[in-house]
Amino acid sequence: MKNSSSIQNKENSVAFLASLCLFLAAIEFAIPKPLPFMRVGLANMPIVIGLYLLSWEKTLLLMLLKVFCQGILTGTLFSYVFLFSLAGSLASVFAMLAVQRSLGRLSLVSPIGVSLTGSFASTCAQLFLSRFLLFGASVQYVAPVLLISGTFTGCILGFFSAVFMIRSKWFHMCLKQSQKNMSCRAYSPDPLLHNRFLNKPSLHKSICLFFLLLAGGGMLFFQKNMLVLWTTVLVFAICTYFRKKRLRVITPFIIFLTVTVLNLFPAQGKIIYVIGSIKITEGALFFALQRSGILLGMVFLSQATISSSIYLPGRLGQLFSTILYYYEELTTHKIQCKKTNKTFETIIDKIDSRLLAVY
């Protein structure tokens, strides 16, 4: 039987890698991108690294914690964003585990191939969900773009992960420990240092917010009056603004535009407007506005009710607080990279130095 300290060390390792996912997500957010929705997926790099350091059970746990924590910190835990992230991550991690365990140990596939496999599986899973939740039959128009961009970002992430595993002193230290049948052991923080993340009195608040989510979700999903539906969306957006003290409008607008336009096809019902050869029908427009309203409403509702101060009881709560503790340690100081020297190697060395300092 494994002793409790061994189990705790392994959980600390998973928590440390999960906090690294959040840390890299923050770094990627600060990196300039040609388009706002284009992402390399740096937050998935610890998952690729975990394949070479952890058992398959711990790798799966790491992926679930990454998705769960990102959902809480971004306020999208009860929205379609979380559902898409979970589906894509599950498909990705199972595909990468299969390839890495079967071919990687025989040196027949590199981290680039592993990452590319995961990216392809993730894209396919999200396209499948998009067929039923977002775009309907119009998913065929966005599938080629998503598959091409997924292949591109998968290769970049794999390359970045491969270079990291070659250059990183922290990774090699963990690899030596795992080869000795030891856990990649991170420092176990004193509970007194991060009790601030376990705010027990907020349990009642969390329960109230959960029922508020149920009520708000019901108002969105079962509302047939378009005016009432979009008034509810506006109310949730205002609540988000007062709760977060800010409201990002660019991403919701892109979501609204994309979902609405693609759901205008095929035509349904009476023709109300014609643009060239495109016929906009009453039924299709109603369905498009209803679907985009529900999706945006759930995003705003989730952001207005979910925060990192949510109380989670038991071991899950302890693990979540440990992840937040490590994340706070990793983000205490900004990583400074000169604009003239923002290379992969420079970013990797900066990240590695931070990991060694916190580890």
C-alpha positions in Angstrom: 0.0 0.0 0.0 1.4 3.4 -0.9 2.1 5.7 2.0 0.3 9.0 2.4 3.5 11.1 1.8 4.0 9.4 -1.6 0.4 10.1 -2.6 0.7 13.7 -1.4 4.0 14.1 -3.4 2.3 12.9 -6.6 -0.7 15.2 -6.0 1.7 18.1 -5.5 3.4 17.3 -8.8 0.1 17.3 -10.6 -0.9 20.5 -8.9 2.4 22.1 -9.9 2.0 21.2 -13.5 -1.7 22.4 -13.4 -0.5 25.7 -12.1 2.0 25.8 -14.9 -0.9 25.4 -17.4 -2.5 28.5 -15.9 0.9 30.3 -15.9 1.6 29.6 -19.6 -2.0 30.6 -20.5 -1.3 34.0 -18.9 2.0 34.3 -20.8 0.3 33.5 -24.1 -2.4 36.1 -23.5 0.4 38.7 -23.4 2.1 37.5 -26.6 1.1 39.6 -29.6 -1.1 37.7 -32.1 -2.0 38.5 -35.7 -5.7 37.7 -34.9 -7.3 37.8 -31.4 -8.6 34.3 -31.6 -5.4 32.6 -32.8 -3.7 30.7 -30.1 -0.7 28.4 -30.0 -2.0 26.6 -26.9 1.0 27.1 -24.6 -1.3 26.1 -21.7 -1.3 22.5 -23.1 2.5 22.2 -23.0 2.5 20.8 -19.4 0.1 18.1 -20.6 2.6 17.1 -23.3 5.4 17.2 -20.7 3.3 15.2 -18.2 3.1 12.4 -20.7 6.8 11.8 -20.2 6.8 12.3 -16.4 3.5 11.0 -15.0 1.4 7.8 -15.1 -1.6 7.9 -17.4 -4.0 8.3 -14.4 -2.1 11.4 -13.2 -1.9 12.8 -16.8 -5.7 12.5 -17.1 -6.1 14.1 -13.7 -3.8 16.9 -14.8 -5.9 17.6 -17.9 -9.1 17.6 -15.9 -7.6 20.0 -13.3 -6.3 22.3 -16.1 -9.8 22.6 -17.7 -11.6 22.9 -14.4 -9.3 25.6 -13.0 -9.3 27.6 -16.3 -13.1 27.5 -16.2 -13.2 28.9 -12.7 -10.5 31.6 -13.2 -12.0 32.8 -16.5 -15.6 32.4 -15.2 -16.7 30.1 -18.0 -17.2 27.0 -15.9 -21.0 26.7 -16.7 -20.9 27.9 -20.3 -20.4 26.2 -23.7 -16.8 27.3 -23.6 -16.1 24.9 -20.7 -17.9 22.1 -22.5 -15.9 22.6 -25.7 -12.7 22.8 -23.7 -13.5 19.6 -21.8 -14.4 17.6 -24.9 -11.4 18.8 -26.9 -9.0 18.1 -23.9 -10.4 14.6 -23.3 -10.1 13.6 -26.9 -6.6 15.1 -27.1 -5.2 13.5 -23.9 -6.5 10.0 -24.8 -5.1 10.3 -28.4 -1.7 11.5 -27.1 -1.6 8.8 -24.4 -2.3 6.1 -27.0 0.4 7.4 -29.4 3.0 8.3 -26.8 2.6 5.0 -24.9 2.6 2.8 -28.0 5.1 4.6 -30.3 6.9 7.2 -28.2 8.7 4.7 -26.0 10.0 3.0 -29.1 11.3 6.4 -30.3 9.0 6.2 -33.3 7.2 9.5 -32.7 8.5 12.8 -31.3 6.7 15.3 -29.1 5.8 17.1 -32.3 3.9 14.0 -33.5 2.3 13.5 -30.1 1.1 17.1 -30.0 -0.1 17.0 -33.6 -2.2 13.9 -32.8 -3.7 15.6 -29.8 -4.5 18.7 -31.7 -6.2 16.7 -34.5 -8.3 14.8 -32.0 -9.2 18.0 -30.1 -10.3 19.7 -33.3 -12.5 16.7 -34.4 -14.2 16.6 -31.0 -14.9 20.3 -31.0 -16.2 20.1 -34.6 -18.6 17.3 -33.6 -20.0 19.4 -30.7 -20.2 22.5 -33.0 -22.4 20.5 -35.3 -25.1 20.2 -32.6 -24.5 23.2 -30.4 -23.2 26.1 -32.6 -23.3 25.9 -36.4 -25.5 22.9 -37.4 -24.9 21.7 -40.9 -22.9 24.9 -41.6 -20.0 23.4 -39.6 -18.7 22.2 -43.0 -17.7 25.8 -43.8 -15.5 26.2 -40.7 -14.1 22.7 -40.5 -11.3 23.2 -43.1 -10.1 26.4 -41.3 -10.1 24.8 -37.9 -8.3 21.7 -39.1 -5.6 23.7 -40.9 -5.1 26.0 -37.9 -5.2 23.0 -35.5 -2.4 21.3 -37.5 -0.4 24.5 -37.5 -0.7 25.2 -33.8 -0.2 21.5 -33.0 3.1 21.5 -34.8 4.2 24.7 -33.0 3.2 23.4 -29.6 5.0 20.1 -30.2 8.2 22.0 -31.3 8.0 24.3 -28.3 7.5 21.2 -26.0 10.4 19.3 -27.6 12.8 22.3 -27.3 11.7 22.8 -23.7 12.4 19.2 -22.8 15.8 19.5 -24.3 16.8 22.8 -22.7 15.0 22.7 -19.4 17.0 21.9 -16.3 13.8 21.6 -14.3 12.4 18.9 -16.8 15.7 16.8 -16.6 15.6 17.0 -12.8 12.1 15.6 -12.8 12.9 13.0 -15.5 15.7 11.6 -13.4 13.4 11.3 -10.4 10.7 9.6 -12.5 13.3 7.1 -13.9 14.2 6.2 -10.3 10.5 5.4 -9.8 10.1 8.5 -7.7 7.4 11.2 -8.1 8.3 14.4 -9.8 8.1 16.0 -6.4 7.3 19.6 -6.0 7.6 21.5 -2.8 4.5 20.9 -0.6 3.3 24.3 0.7 2.5 24.7 4.3 -1.4 24.8 4.5 -1.0 27.9 6.7 0.5 29.8 3.8 -2.5 29.2 1.5 -5.5 29.0 3.8 -6.6 32.2 2.2 -7.7 30.2 -0.8 -10.0 28.0 1.3 -12.5 30.5 2.4 -14.9 28.2 4.2 -17.6 30.8 5.0 -18.1 31.2 1.2 -19.8 27.7 1.1 -23.3 29.2 1.5 -22.5 31.8 -1.2 -21.3 29.0 -3.6 -24.6 27.1 -3.0 -26.7 30.2 -3.7 -24.7 30.9 -6.9 -25.2 27.4 -8.0 -29.0 27.7 -7.8 -28.8 31.1 -9.5 -27.0 29.4 -12.4 -29.8 26.8 -12.6 -32.4 29.5 -12.6 -30.6 31.7 -15.1 -29.9 28.7 -17.4 -33.6 27.8 -17.4 -34.5 31.3 -18.3 -32.3 31.1 -21.3 -32.9 27.6 -22.6 -36.7 27.7 -22.3 -37.3 31.3 -23.4 -39.2 31.5 -26.7 -39.7 35.3 -26.7 -36.8 36.9 -28.5 -37.1 40.2 -26.7 -37.1 38.6 -23.3 -34.2 36.4 -24.2 -31.9 39.2 -25.3 -33.1 41.4 -22.4 -31.9 38.6 -20.1 -28.6 38.4 -21.9 -28.2 42.2 -21.4 -29.0 41.9 -17.7 -26.4 39.1 -17.3 -23.8 41.2 -19.2 -24.5 44.2 -16.8 -24.1 41.9 -13.8 -20.8 40.7 -15.2 -19.6 44.2 -15.6 -20.4 45.1 -12.0 -19.0 41.9 -10.6 -15.7 41.9 -12.6 -15.4 45.7 -13.0 -14.9 45.2 -16.7 -16.7 43.6 -19.7 -14.9 42.3 -22.8 -17.1 42.9 -25.8 -14.9 41.9 -28.8 -15.0 38.2 -28.2 -18.7 38.0 -27.5 -19.4 40.1 -30.6 -17.3 37.7 -32.8 -19.2 34.8 -31.2 -22.5 36.4 -31.9 -21.6 37.3 -35.5 -20.2 33.9 -36.4 -22.9 31.8 -34.8 -25.7 34.0 -36.2 -24.4 34.1 -39.8 -23.7 30.4 -40.0 -27.1 29.5 -38.6 -28.8 31.4 -41.3 -28.3 28.4 -43.5 -30.2 26.4 -44.6 -33.3 28.6 -45.3 -36.4 28.0 -43.2 -39.8 29.6 -43.6 -40.7 33.0 -45.1 -38.1 35.0 -47.0 -37.7 38.4 -45.3 -34.5 39.7 -47.1 -32.4 38.8 -50.1 -28.7 39.7 -50.4 -27.5 38.7 -53.9 -28.1 34.9 -54.1 -28.4 34.6 -50.3 -32.0 34.4 -48.9 -32.5 35.3 -45.3 -35.6 33.5 -43.9 -37.7 34.3 -40.9 -37.3 30.8 -39.3 -33.5 30.6 -39.8 -33.0 34.2 -38.4 -35.1 33.3 -35.3 -33.2 30.1 -34.7 -29.8 31.9 -35.3 -30.6 34.7 -32.8 -32.0 32.3 -30.3 -28.9 30.0 -30.4 -26.4 32.9 -30.2 -28.5 34.5 -27.4 -28.4 31.3 -25.3 -24.6 30.9 -25.8 -23.8 34.5 -24.9 -26.2 34.5 -22.0 -24.5 31.4 -20.5 -21.1 33.0 -20.9 -22.1 36.2 -19.1 -24.1 34.3 -16.5 -21.1 32.0 -15.7 -18.7 35.0 -15.5 -21.1 36.9 -13.2 -21.5 34.0 -10.7 -18.2 32.0 -10.8 -14.9 33.3 -9.2 -11.7 31.8 -7.8 -13.0 32.3 -4.3 -15.6 29.4 -4.8 -15.4 26.9 -1.9 -14.6 23.3 -2.7 -14.7 20.8 0.2 -12.4 17.9 0.9 -9.4 16.8 -1.0 -10.5 18.5 -4.2 -10.7 21.8 -2.4 -7.2 21.2 -1.0 -5.8 20.4 -4.4 -7.4 23.4 -5.9 -6.0 25.7 -3.3 -2.5 24.2 -3.9 -2.8 24.9 -7.6 -3.7 28.5 -6.8 -0.8 28.8 -4.4 1.7 27.6 -7.0 0.1 29.9 -9.6 0.5 32.8 -7.3 4.1 31.9 -6.7 4.8 31.6 -10.5 3.1 34.9 -11.3 4.6 36.9 -8.5 7.0 38.7 -10.9 6.5 39.3 -14.6 8.8 37.5 -17.1 10.7 40.2 -18.8 11.7 39.5 -22.5 13.2 42.2 -24.6 11.2 42.9 -27.8 14.4 42.3 -29.8 15.0 39.0 -28.2 11.6 37.2 -28.0 12.8 33.8 -29.3 11.6 30.4 -28.2 14.9 29.8 -26.5 14.7 33.0 -24.5 11.1 32.4 -23.4 11.9 28.8 -22.4 14.9 29.8 -20.4 12.9 32.4 -18.5 10.1 29.9 -17.8 12.7 27.3 -16.7 14.3 29.8 -14.3 10.9 30.5 -12.7 10.1 26.8 -12.4 13.4 26.1 -10.7 12.9 29.1 -8.3 9.4 27.9 -7.2 10.1 24.1 -7.4 
